[in-house]
Amino acid sequence: MTYHAAFALASLEWGRERLTARFDQFGTHQSNGYYDLPGGPLADDSGHAWTAAWTHDLGAQWQLAAEWIHVTSRFPPRASYGELPANVEGQTQVAIRYRFTAGL
């Protein structure tokens, strides 16, 4: 199997705030095994993703974070599970983080 992946990232920090945006492009190519047999299903995967994140430092060890991700991909074997080969998924999460320090 061969694969490729590339991304572009931009991040801006000012004061206690940070904004980040990322674009990912990815794919795989099946080069041996069942999926390469004549008449076997195509198993190459391809897609891209967008991510946007914001963080705010509440103090020395506490941080508030929010992240949104949107992924679009195409994987033909999904059809064998009754799903469409092309899929769009997303997630949004909000977190409060505590950073431990080791004092090293």
N, C-alpha and C positions, 0 to 999 in steps of 0.2 A: 504494500500500500504506500502510495506517496501522498503527501499533504502539503498544503501551503497555508500560510497565515501572515497577515500584515495588519498593522494598526497605525492610527494617527491619534495623538494625545495632545490636548492643550489644557493647561491648568494655570489658574491665576489665584495668587494669595495676597490678601491685603488685611492687615490687622489680624483679627481672630477668625476671619472668614476664608474659605477656599472654594472656588468653583472649578469643576473639572468636566471636560467633555472628551469622549473617546469614540472612534469609529473603528470597527474590526471587520476584516474581510477574511473568509476562511473557506477551505475546501479539501476534500480527499478524493483520491482516485484509486479504486480497487484494481490491483494488478495481478492477483492470483487467487485461487480458491474457487468455491462454488459459483460466485457471482460472475466470474470470467468465463465460465463454460458456455459454449454455443447455446443460445436460447435461454441462458440464465438471466435473471433480472439485473438491470443496471443498478449498481450500488454506490455510485459516486455521490458525494455530499457537497453542497455548496451553500454559502449564505453570507450574511453580514449582520452586524449588530451596532446599535447606538447605545451609549451610556452617558448619563448626565448625573453629576453628584455635587452636593453642597455639604460642607462641614462648618461647624462653628465651635471654636474652643470655649468651653464654659469656665474653664480654670486650668490649673497645671496638669490635672489628670483626667478631667471629664470633657467629653466631646459629644455634640449633637450632630447626627449625620442623616442625610436623606439621599436616596439613590433611585434612579429610574433606568431600566434597561428594556430595549426592544430588539428582538432577534427574529430575523426572517431566514428560513433555510429550506432547502429542497433535498429530500432523501427518499428516492423511489421505494425502498423496501417498507416504508410505512404503510403502503397499500396492502401488504400482506397482513397487517393488523387492523384493517378496516379504516385506516386514516388516510387523509389526502397526502400525497407526496410533498406538497408545499405546505409549510406551516409558519405561522406567525405567533410568537409568544412574547409576553412582557411581564415585568415585575416591578413593583414599587415597594421600597422598604424605608422605614424610619427607625433609627437606633440611637440609644444613648450608650456611649462607650466609656469604660473606665480603663485607664492605662496603668498597668503595674510597672514599677521601676525596680530594677534589681540592685541598683547602687553599685554596679561594677565600674 
